Amino acid sequence: MCKGLSQLPATCLKGAKDIKHKISHLLQKPEPQAPETKPSKDKTSTAAKKKVPSAADVEKWRQSFSHLLKSDVGRAVFSTYLQSEFSEENLKFWEACEEYRRSPPSQLQSRAKQIYQRFIEADAPNEVNLDALTRDLTKENLEEACPTCFDEAQKMIHILMEKDSYRRFLSSALLKELCQPKDTQDGGEAERAGGA
């Protein structure tokens, strides 16, 4: 099926190299924090953003979407890919639902309202694509906020990501770059430059 990197046009290789550079920069660059600021509200840990995934990690991500979502590093890489598709709000919503479920009961009502306003209501800043029935059901669930009030909406977004974005992610240049052995990535570049 694949005839190797040497058969790809130079523009594809350059594009893949650029993506690899950007993702490695994102994964390794420490987030600057002013001494008086609060920690980032990003749900993916700073350590996960710095870590370069192992070949075994990447292989697990390729095997199932649930493996990808269970990995902090996997979610960071997938988030980077979703940014390129302009659909990062789906993962952010999924993560917000996971965190919400673990919230203390005293915070459920206020957090539910925040999530609804950020992701679900019409013209929300990070509006996710939900059908009207699920949107209405979720709005009704907010009246009696409980840990499961976003379950249907989260399930729909999970299915959407798994059947749509995840499948494209599996064939993306970003994931292909991460799948290559480290010496092939570095040595192959020099080889192609010398042979051109």
C-alpha positions in Angstrom: 0.0 0.0 0.0 2.5 2.6 1.1 5.7 2.9 -0.9 7.6 4.8 1.8 8.4 8.5 2.4 10.7 8.7 -0.7 7.6 8.4 -2.9 5.8 11.3 -1.3 6.0 14.7 -3.0 8.4 17.2 -1.4 5.5 19.5 -0.4 3.9 16.7 1.6 7.1 16.0 3.4 7.7 19.7 4.2 4.1 20.0 5.5 4.6 16.9 7.7 7.9 18.3 8.9 6.2 21.7 9.7 3.4 19.9 11.6 6.0 17.8 13.5 7.9 20.9 14.5 4.8 22.7 15.7 3.5 19.8 17.7 6.9 19.1 19.3 7.1 22.8 20.1 3.7 22.7 21.8 4.5 19.5 23.7 7.9 20.7 24.9 7.4 24.5 25.5 6.7 25.3 29.2 3.8 27.5 29.8 4.9 30.9 31.2 3.2 31.7 34.5 3.4 35.0 36.3 4.0 34.5 40.0 0.7 36.0 41.0 -1.5 34.3 38.4 -3.7 31.3 39.0 -2.8 28.0 37.3 -4.0 27.5 33.8 -7.6 26.2 33.6 -6.6 24.0 30.7 -7.6 20.4 31.7 -4.6 18.9 30.0 -1.6 19.0 32.4 1.5 21.0 31.6 3.5 17.8 32.1 1.5 16.1 29.4 2.1 18.9 27.0 5.8 18.7 27.5 6.0 14.9 27.1 6.8 13.4 23.7 4.7 10.3 23.3 6.3 6.9 23.0 5.7 4.6 20.1 3.7 2.3 22.4 1.5 5.3 23.4 0.8 6.2 19.8 0.0 2.6 18.9 -2.5 2.5 21.7 -4.1 5.7 20.4 -4.4 4.1 17.0 -6.1 1.0 18.5 -9.0 2.8 20.1 -10.4 6.3 20.7 -10.9 5.5 24.4 -7.1 4.9 24.8 -6.5 8.3 23.3 -9.0 10.0 25.6 -7.5 8.3 28.7 -4.1 9.7 28.0 -3.2 13.2 28.9 -0.6 13.4 26.2 -3.0 11.8 23.7 -5.6 14.4 24.4 -3.0 17.2 24.1 -1.9 15.8 20.7 -5.5 15.3 19.6 -6.4 18.8 20.7 -3.6 20.1 18.5 -5.0 18.2 15.6 -8.6 19.5 16.4 -7.3 23.1 16.4 -6.2 22.5 12.8 -9.8 21.4 12.0 -11.3 24.2 14.0 -13.2 21.7 16.1 -11.3 21.8 19.4 -14.5 22.8 21.2 -15.7 19.2 21.1 -12.7 17.9 23.1 -12.9 20.9 25.5 -16.6 20.1 26.1 -15.9 16.4 26.7 -13.1 17.3 29.2 -15.4 19.9 30.9 -18.0 17.1 31.3 -15.5 14.7 32.8 -14.4 17.4 35.3 -18.0 18.4 36.1 -18.8 14.8 37.0 -16.1 14.9 39.7 -17.2 18.2 41.1 -18.4 18.5 44.7 -22.2 18.6 45.0 -22.1 22.2 46.2 -20.6 23.3 42.9 -22.7 21.3 40.5 -25.3 24.0 39.8 -22.9 26.8 39.1 -20.5 24.6 37.0 -23.4 23.2 35.0 -24.5 26.7 34.1 -21.0 27.7 33.1 -20.7 24.6 30.8 -24.1 25.2 29.3 -23.3 28.9 28.6 -19.9 28.1 27.1 -20.7 25.1 25.0 -24.4 24.4 24.5 -26.7 27.4 24.4 -27.3 29.0 21.0 -24.4 31.2 19.9 -22.2 30.0 22.8 -18.5 31.0 22.5 -17.5 27.3 22.0 -20.8 25.9 20.8 -20.8 22.2 20.1 -23.0 20.6 17.4 -25.9 19.0 19.2 -29.4 18.2 17.9 -32.3 20.2 19.3 -33.7 17.3 21.3 -30.4 16.7 23.2 -29.9 20.5 23.7 -33.4 20.8 25.2 -32.9 17.7 27.4 -29.7 19.1 28.7 -31.3 22.5 29.4 -34.0 20.7 31.4 -31.4 18.7 33.3 -29.8 22.0 34.5 -32.9 22.7 36.7 -31.8 19.8 39.0 -28.1 19.7 38.4 -26.6 16.3 39.1 -23.4 14.6 38.0 -25.1 13.0 35.0 -27.0 16.0 33.5 -24.5 16.3 30.6 -24.3 12.6 29.9 -26.4 12.5 26.7 -24.7 15.6 25.2 -21.3 14.3 26.1 -22.1 10.9 24.6 -23.2 12.6 21.3 -20.0 14.6 21.1 -17.9 11.5 21.9 -19.6 9.7 19.0 -19.1 12.7 16.7 -15.4 12.9 17.6 -14.9 9.1 17.3 -16.6 8.7 14.0 -15.4 11.9 12.4 -12.4 13.7 13.7 -10.6 10.7 15.2 -10.8 8.8 11.9 -9.2 11.8 10.1 -6.7 12.0 12.9 -5.6 8.4 12.3 -4.6 9.2 8.8 -3.2 12.7 9.6 0.4 13.7 8.9 0.7 14.6 12.6 0.0 11.0 13.7 2.1 9.5 11.0 5.1 11.7 12.1 4.6 10.5 15.7 4.5 6.9 14.5 7.9 7.0 12.8 11.0 5.9 14.7 13.0 8.8 16.0 16.2 7.9 14.0 14.1 7.8 10.8 12.6 11.2 11.5 16.1 12.8 12.0 18.2 10.6 9.7 15.7 10.4 6.9 15.6 14.2 6.7 19.3 14.4 6.1 19.2 11.6 3.6 16.4 13.2 1.6 18.3 16.6 1.7 21.5 14.9 0.5 19.8 12.9 -2.2 17.9 15.9 -3.7 
